[in-house]
């Protein structure tokens, strides 16, 4: 029964996709050539203006572009025109560095806040004010002070991924079950041993959940940051194709961003399952 | 080729003058011409000697402007003595060295990054890459596409870029500290003149009179741009107050067509290919070309920090020369098609070739069903007129961007490096103008660069 349920879900998924694609194709078909245009003038104009073809590309156009990208993902035609694989690699690298630095800072700091009520009280106002700031608002300040656009982009990723991890770590550390801490105290476990053997395993699932939220946010933000700074990355790719009003390429980029975002989330989800313990 | 003549050769005639040893002037000329031609060829082949002569000749001419006197002195004391005497008073050796360095000294830096915004104004900067003008001067330049003017400014100030494509008011704004910290900035060359247009949304097809534009939302690329000042000027001349009657906002050029299609704005005064792209996609029509406001107005520029110019003079000269050469190449109408093909790909402008071609050749669809032929729709001229700078400063002051007293002349001459441009223009075979100030006519009204304050005072609509 379980298998047939999955099968039914799969069939429904495919059917929905097919219906969507068909509607898309129908909706973007051209209205036929307009006949009363001077041919010399028509030659200078785009398809949209002359034949009344919709500015929105159909699924077939998008598919064609997608195939080109997959067939040659790492081409290099100058610094401003590189394959989509290269662009995605740049973005993933930036997210990786920014996120990695955020982990290094947020987890120890989260422990400190979680363990010490004094620090929690003292740092709380700062965290509450900084957390809701849109990471892109940091961009001009970063560009101005850091004086390097690549590091600025990494900094923006760092600053946006630090908060969920920090808050989750602090929460998890502060809410380790009292019984376990009491047992540790009864057994006269040392401070560091207590942190690494009792609190860390107990808090790990929540910390990992914080990281999972962080990486999703980081992936959302990198696209916007790269659109702003330009140069390389999937965000720059979107901006460059927007520049050319190439909607087919933008749709492709959206597809790729979605797939990579899903993979990153799955990866963190997998790590979370590794550290989850049955109570 | 009189620069190659040896001024210390007593027989050399710098003017028209027979020596008396021949039966006729023609005979005299024929004999000396043959001798001289050979000497010139030999000298020209020898770069060092050529430079030496050019410098020596300039100095000797300045001291002894009269040809007869000069030759009499040379006869009497000889070239060696005169040269030695001159060395006492004038550091000839240093002058030669300085001049030679400017020409062929070692480059301080070969790998350069130059930022640009993907618009046709940047044509000389962009095309110099695929068409090999940079590599000809031994430079390995990467031209980097940048998302907007504020970013290009910050990246140049950060020294991520060695030089950049900017709007010609930007170096003035950066130097005067308008909208950023004051940093001494220079503008060694203008890139293009004309080449902008006012484009309106198709739904305003019948509103060709600016008086009917009240309530419009109009876009310009940047606050410190010729576009902003030209649009404000145009509106104000038609009695529309650009601050209260319409809304002018800064939108990066690549986003303009998308915004026009989305109905966020009613029109824009923008650089190409944005205007032509709006026509190409059927979302807008070209209301007027900017040359109808001011024929020959400057637009974009090649800019570098004063620090770059001073610490890397050879690199700077080579770079500037490459760009001036590219500009000279772009001026010729017959080259325009070829350029359009070179700069349209995704690495540069990322536009359909036909759009770029329509802009550069001036044979274009206007969006209203007509094909227009305006060969000087865009032109390329590198000379940074000081009067351009003064005009821009008057408009910055007129619209309240620049407060207080302005030393127009001083700022203009500090930022717009007309001398360098003139020198290099000569070297690539262009003729620079002899003056650096010239009056201009903007919508029928004369602008006298000597009287900037009076000019500002003469406007009815202003924010002073």
Interface residues (C-beta under 8 A of the other chain):
Chain A: X37 X38 X40 X41 X43 X44 X45 X46 X48 X49 X55 X77 X78 X79 X80 X81 X140 X143 X144 X147 X148 X149 X227 X228 X229 X230 X231 X236 X239 X240 X241 X242 X243 X244 X245
Chain B: X118 X142 X143 X144 X145 X146 X147 X150 X151 X154 X155 X157 X158 X159 X160 X254 X255 X257 X258 X261 X277 X279 X280 X281 X282 X345 X346 X347 X348 X350 X351 X352 X354 X358 X363 X364 X365 X369 X370 X371
